[in-house]
Amino acid sequence: MSNRNNSINVPESKQAMEQFKQQAASEVGVNLKQGYNGDLTSREAGSVGGQMVKKMIESYEQNMK
């Protein structure tokens, strides 16, 4: 059985990750509220997460050049 942990390892980065999530949500047209967003559809949540991954990959590729 695997032990999953989705906590942020560097507490100072929590605000930056929240801003990143808000920006990604805005880019895909999903309105996030402060705090709980459990009422999002799977499609909306997936769109936000997918956009975040896309941006992280783009950033990594830019730094590789």
C-alpha positions in Angstrom: 0.0 0.0 0.0 1.5 3.3 -1.0 1.6 6.3 1.3 0.5 9.4 -0.7 1.3 12.9 0.6 0.2 15.9 -1.3 1.5 18.4 1.2 3.9 21.2 0.2 7.4 20.5 1.5 8.4 24.2 1.7 5.8 26.1 3.6 6.9 29.4 2.1 6.0 28.2 -1.3 2.3 27.7 -0.5 1.3 31.2 -1.5 3.2 31.0 -4.8 1.5 27.7 -5.6 -1.9 29.2 -4.8 -1.1 32.1 -7.2 0.1 29.6 -9.8 -3.1 27.6 -9.5 -5.3 30.8 -9.7 -3.4 31.9 -12.8 -3.8 28.5 -14.5 -7.5 28.4 -13.6 -8.0 31.9 -15.1 -6.2 30.8 -18.3 -8.6 27.9 -18.9 -11.7 29.9 -17.8 -12.4 28.2 -14.4 -13.4 30.4 -11.5 -11.7 29.3 -8.3 -12.8 30.5 -4.9 -10.5 31.1 -2.0 -10.4 27.9 0.1 -12.6 24.9 -0.7 -13.3 24.2 -4.4 -14.7 20.7 -4.1 -17.7 21.7 -6.1 -15.7 21.8 -9.3 -16.5 19.3 -12.0 -13.8 16.7 -12.8 -13.4 18.4 -16.2 -12.8 21.8 -14.5 -10.3 20.4 -12.0 -8.5 18.4 -14.7 -8.3 21.5 -16.9 -6.6 23.5 -14.1 -4.2 20.7 -13.2 -3.4 20.1 -16.9 -2.7 23.8 -17.4 -0.4 23.8 -14.4 1.6 20.8 -15.7 1.7 22.4 -19.2 3.2 25.6 -17.7 5.7 23.7 -15.6 6.9 21.8 -18.6 7.2 25.0 -20.7 9.2 26.6 -17.9 11.5 23.6 -17.6 12.1 23.5 -21.4 12.9 27.2 -21.4 15.4 26.7 -18.6 17.1 23.9 -20.5 18.0 26.2 -23.4 
